[in-house]
Amino acid sequence: MPRDTLTTERIVRAAIGLLDDEGLDGLNMRSLGSRLGSAPTAVYWHVESKDNLVRLAADAVWNEIELPDLSEADWRGAAAELATGLHEMLTRHPWLGQAFGSYLLYGAGKARYDDHSLACYEKAGFTGSEADQAAATVFIFVLGCALPPAAAISLTRRLSRDGADPEQVIADTMAQAAEIAMQFPRLRERLQDAAARNYADAPVDTFQFGLAAILDGLQARLIAGES
C-alpha cells in the first residue's frame, strides 16, 4: 500500500486492534505495517514514534464512552454512568491501564471525558478542588477494578510466549495459594464454602458495590456540608 493511501486515523484504528490482540509488547511498526499492508517506514512517517502512536490510540478509545446529558440526569446517576462507561472501556482495552504507567497520555478524547466528569461533580455541589478530588477518587477506583483482568490477560500472553500452558500454570499457582490461605480462618471459611471455591475470585458485583459505596460517601459529604 503506497504511503499516501495511509492516514493517521487508519493507522490508529489498526493499532488499537493490534493492542487489543497482542498488548503493549506486541505493538511494533513491523506488525502494524503488516496489518495495513504497508512498509513500517510509511507508518513512522504518519505517527513519528511508537510512543506517539500509543498516545494517539489511547486517546481515541476515550471517545467510546457515552457522556450522559447532565441537564436531564441527576448527578449520582450521571456519575455512575460515567464510571460504568469508563470501566467497560478499560475492560475492552486492557492495555490502556498498563499504558498509564509507561507512557505520557493526553489528548482531546481524555480531556472530553475529564471535563464532563468535573461538570457532573460540580452539578452535585462540589466546588473547586473538591470536584477534582471527587472525580479523581472515582477514576482511581474504576482503574483499580480494571487492572486485575488486564494483568491476567498480560500474564497469559507472557506464559504462552514462554512456551508454558497458561491454564495449567495458573491452576497450579492457585492451588498453592489456596493451601496457604487455608492457614487463615476467614479465607479457610470461604474456601470451604461451595459458593466460593476459588478465593481469588471476587464477587461479580464488586464493582457495583464499591462504586455505590464511594457515591454514598460523596453524597454524605454534600449533606454534611449543607447542615
Secondary structure as UniProt FT lines:
FT   HELIX           3..5
FT   HELIX           8..22
FT   HELIX           24..26
FT   HELIX           29..36
FT   HELIX           40..47
FT   HELIX           50..61
FT   HELIX           62..64
FT   TURN            70..72
FT   HELIX           75..92
FT   HELIX           95..99
FT   TURN            100..102
FT   HELIX           108..124
FT   HELIX           129..161
FT   TURN            162..163
FT   HELIX           166..181
FT   TURN            182..183
FT   HELIX           185..192
FT   HELIX           194..196
FT   TURN            199..200
FT   TURN            204..205
FT   HELIX           206..226
//
